[in-house]
């Protein structure tokens, strides 16, 4: 029920993000979702792609600093309080959210939230015990 995510450390300068996407595209790797957090000097680009290991290899070959981490994808109702209800379950379970980002496949249907937790196993257990759908990695990479 875990999803592999790659994180790329990139300088915050013109063209670096374009270079990452070009390298991946030329290798035939499809980006499924992403998040970019930046400061004045650098950024961390977090990606879920359809070929994680290949993406990591080609990016490293182009001198990018890349790491792989496990995250959790959760189906969230695309309606008011959808996210709030999930966060309340996590709070009740004393699960810390390190970061998260989201996307919607189709408007009006469920959204998908990507979570990074400090206790990934505890988070999965808490979510599933409370009837919340945790998606398999294969599902997310095929979206």
Secondary structure as a PSIPRED ss2 file (coil, helix, strand):
# PSIPRED VFORMAT (PSIPRED V4.0)

   1 X C   1.000  0.000  0.000
   2 X E   0.000  0.000  1.000
   3 X E   0.000  0.000  1.000
   4 X E   0.000  0.000  1.000
   5 X E   0.000  0.000  1.000
   6 X E   0.000  0.000  1.000
   7 X E   0.000  0.000  1.000
   8 X E   0.000  0.000  1.000
   9 X E   0.000  0.000  1.000
  10 X E   0.000  0.000  1.000
  11 X E   0.000  0.000  1.000
  12 X C   1.000  0.000  0.000
  13 X C   1.000  0.000  0.000
  14 X C   1.000  0.000  0.000
  15 X C   1.000  0.000  0.000
  16 X H   0.000  1.000  0.000
  17 X H   0.000  1.000  0.000
  18 X H   0.000  1.000  0.000
  19 X H   0.000  1.000  0.000
  20 X H   0.000  1.000  0.000
  21 X H   0.000  1.000  0.000
  22 X H   0.000  1.000  0.000
  23 X H   0.000  1.000  0.000
  24 X H   0.000  1.000  0.000
  25 X H   0.000  1.000  0.000
  26 X H   0.000  1.000  0.000
  27 X C   1.000  0.000  0.000
  28 X C   1.000  0.000  0.000
  29 X C   1.000  0.000  0.000
  30 X C   1.000  0.000  0.000
  31 X E   0.000  0.000  1.000
  32 X E   0.000  0.000  1.000
  33 X E   0.000  0.000  1.000
  34 X E   0.000  0.000  1.000
  35 X E   0.000  0.000  1.000
  36 X E   0.000  0.000  1.000
  37 X E   0.000  0.000  1.000
  38 X E   0.000  0.000  1.000
  39 X C   1.000  0.000  0.000
  40 X C   1.000  0.000  0.000
  41 X C   1.000  0.000  0.000
  42 X E   0.000  0.000  1.000
  43 X E   0.000  0.000  1.000
  44 X E   0.000  0.000  1.000
  45 X E   0.000  0.000  1.000
  46 X E   0.000  0.000  1.000
  47 X E   0.000  0.000  1.000
  48 X E   0.000  0.000  1.000
  49 X E   0.000  0.000  1.000
  50 X C   1.000  0.000  0.000
  51 X C   1.000  0.000  0.000
  52 X H   0.000  1.000  0.000
  53 X H   0.000  1.000  0.000
  54 X H   0.000  1.000  0.000
  55 X H   0.000  1.000  0.000
  56 X H   0.000  1.000  0.000
  57 X H   0.000  1.000  0.000
  58 X H   0.000  1.000  0.000
  59 X H   0.000  1.000  0.000
  60 X H   0.000  1.000  0.000
  61 X H   0.000  1.000  0.000
  62 X C   1.000  0.000  0.000
  63 X C   1.000  0.000  0.000
  64 X C   1.000  0.000  0.000
  65 X E   0.000  0.000  1.000
  66 X E   0.000  0.000  1.000
  67 X E   0.000  0.000  1.000
  68 X E   0.000  0.000  1.000
  69 X E   0.000  0.000  1.000
  70 X E   0.000  0.000  1.000
  71 X E   0.000  0.000  1.000
  72 X E   0.000  0.000  1.000
  73 X E   0.000  0.000  1.000
  74 X E   0.000  0.000  1.000
  75 X E   0.000  0.000  1.000
  76 X E   0.000  0.000  1.000
  77 X C   1.000  0.000  0.000
  78 X C   1.000  0.000  0.000
  79 X C   1.000  0.000  0.000
  80 X C   1.000  0.000  0.000
  81 X C   1.000  0.000  0.000
  82 X H   0.000  1.000  0.000
  83 X H   0.000  1.000  0.000
  84 X H   0.000  1.000  0.000
  85 X H   0.000  1.000  0.000
  86 X H   0.000  1.000  0.000
  87 X H   0.000  1.000  0.000
  88 X H   0.000  1.000  0.000
  89 X H   0.000  1.000  0.000
  90 X H   0.000  1.000  0.000
  91 X H   0.000  1.000  0.000
  92 X H   0.000  1.000  0.000
  93 X C   1.000  0.000  0.000
  94 X C   1.000  0.000  0.000
  95 X C   1.000  0.000  0.000
  96 X C   1.000  0.000  0.000
  97 X E   0.000  0.000  1.000
  98 X E   0.000  0.000  1.000
  99 X E   0.000  0.000  1.000
 100 X E   0.000  0.000  1.000
 101 X E   0.000  0.000  1.000
 102 X E   0.000  0.000  1.000
 103 X E   0.000  0.000  1.000
 104 X E   0.000  0.000  1.000
 105 X C   1.000  0.000  0.000
 106 X C   1.000  0.000  0.000
 107 X C   1.000  0.000  0.000
 108 X C   1.000  0.000  0.000
 109 X C   1.000  0.000  0.000
 110 X C   1.000  0.000  0.000
 111 X E   0.000  0.000  1.000
 112 X E   0.000  0.000  1.000
 113 X E   0.000  0.000  1.000
 114 X E   0.000  0.000  1.000
 115 X E   0.000  0.000  1.000
 116 X E   0.000  0.000  1.000
 117 X E   0.000  0.000  1.000
 118 X C   1.000  0.000  0.000
 119 X C   1.000  0.000  0.000
 120 X H   0.000  1.000  0.000
 121 X H   0.000  1.000  0.000
 122 X H   0.000  1.000  0.000
 123 X H   0.000  1.000  0.000
 124 X H   0.000  1.000  0.000
 125 X H   0.000  1.000  0.000
 126 X H   0.000  1.000  0.000
 127 X H   0.000  1.000  0.000
 128 X H   0.000  1.000  0.000
 129 X H   0.000  1.000  0.000
 130 X C   1.000  0.000  0.000
 131 X C   1.000  0.000  0.000
 132 X C   1.000  0.000  0.000
 133 X C   1.000  0.000  0.000
 134 X E   0.000  0.000  1.000
 135 X E   0.000  0.000  1.000
 136 X C   1.000  0.000  0.000
 137 X H   0.000  1.000  0.000
 138 X H   0.000  1.000  0.000
 139 X H   0.000  1.000  0.000
 140 X H   0.000  1.000  0.000
 141 X H   0.000  1.000  0.000
 142 X H   0.000  1.000  0.000
 143 X C   1.000  0.000  0.000
